[in-house]
Amino acid sequence: MADNKDKKADLAGPGVSTYEEVDKILPNDYQPLLPPKERMQALFELKKYIEENLCKELNLFMVQVPLIVDIRSGVNDMLDRDGSRTPVEFDCGLGLDKPIRAQIVQAATKWKRPALKLFDCKVGEGINTDMRAVRKDYFLDHDHSSYVDQWDWERVMTPEQRNLDFLKDVVKKIWKVLYGAGKHVQELFPQLKTDRYPDFPEELTFLHAEEILEMYPDLPRKQRETQVLQKYPAVFIIGIGYVLKDGYPHEMRAADYDDWITDTNSETGKPTHGLNGDILVWNPVTKRRHELTSMGIRVTKETLVKQLELAGQMENLQLPYHQGIMKDEIPLSIGGGIGQSRTYMYFLRAAHLGEVSVTVWPDQLKQICSKRNIHVLE
């Protein structure tokens, strides 16, 4: 049974761990299915398939995306509303009397919504990006990196579409693309289809965070997810950010993009909230829960104010991004971020993010990996 301290410590994305724990969880019998050269070839086949078909299924087009933003804009993604993850900041602009204070993006979540207006997107039309970011406040393990790559997408919607049925419909289209990408790359690289691991699940199960809490009331969030994935190897968990029946949210969410406060009781017949969620899968290589994407219907000006009040961040209302929402200058939208390296890792049956992306890793982690036949790219 978990105590309240366990549940509270489990709320923020980066978590807290040790390399002793990492040493225990990495597989001891790992044999990569593809050598580095073929893994890169397969990776870019996945990338091409997902970008093309995501645009086709959701009616998106590819656009450029910022790596750095002006701190005054308020468009950087703060990820969790507890302040546990802060962006890298620096001054830029040689010769300026007052340099621009810039931040490296942690995700393009909030940038995309004003971008819909910039690119003149109509209802049912949207944008997709090949986003790169830095999240310096992660514990670096097998599936968390300070370097982040995502397909950050956003699509214009109507007020009438702000419901769970519409959310689920979009999620099903995304899962269709991801599953199709996995089967596509198996055809091109038959080594990836092996009896060593079960095949990718075709069905995605929808569960509300409240339902999972009912199933495992004494477990903290990550352990609840681990247990439910034994039953359903691919799930979309709805309602992330609002306080559940046990007094804790399933996980923290920033207050100014996903709508996690809207009451959905009329749709579920239960005391539920939130128009957002995450796709998680069971990774048979690492034998761990594995998050692929976080997404949701975005806040209205009314739900933005409510969520900022709960988060104690009402001062943010004066920022340009937030003012754009309050003045109805930014379209209503749905959007999300699909982790590229996380997706490659899952479909290419890799044991470590470092096998599919190049970034920095601590020597201690590299030594742990090396003795398990896991060799990260540098």
Secondary structure, DSSP 8 states (H G I E B T S, - for coil): ---HHHHHHTSSTT----HHHHHHHS-SS---SS-HHHHHHHHHHHHHHHHHHHHHHHTEEEE---SEEEGGG--S---STTS-----EEEE-TT-SS-EEEEE-S--TTTHHHHHHHTT--TT-EEEEEEEEE-TTS--SSS--SEEEEEEEEEE--GGG-SHHHHHHHHHHHHHHHHHHHHHHHHH-GGGS-TTS----S--EEEEHHHHHHHSTTS-HHHHHHHHHHH-SEEEEE--SSB-TTSSBSS---SSSB---SB-HHHHSSS-B-SEEEEEEEETTTTEEEEEEEEEEB--HHHHHHHHHHHT-GGGGGSHHHHHHHTT-S--EEEEEEEHHHHHHHHTT-S-GGGTS-----HHHHHHHHTTT-----
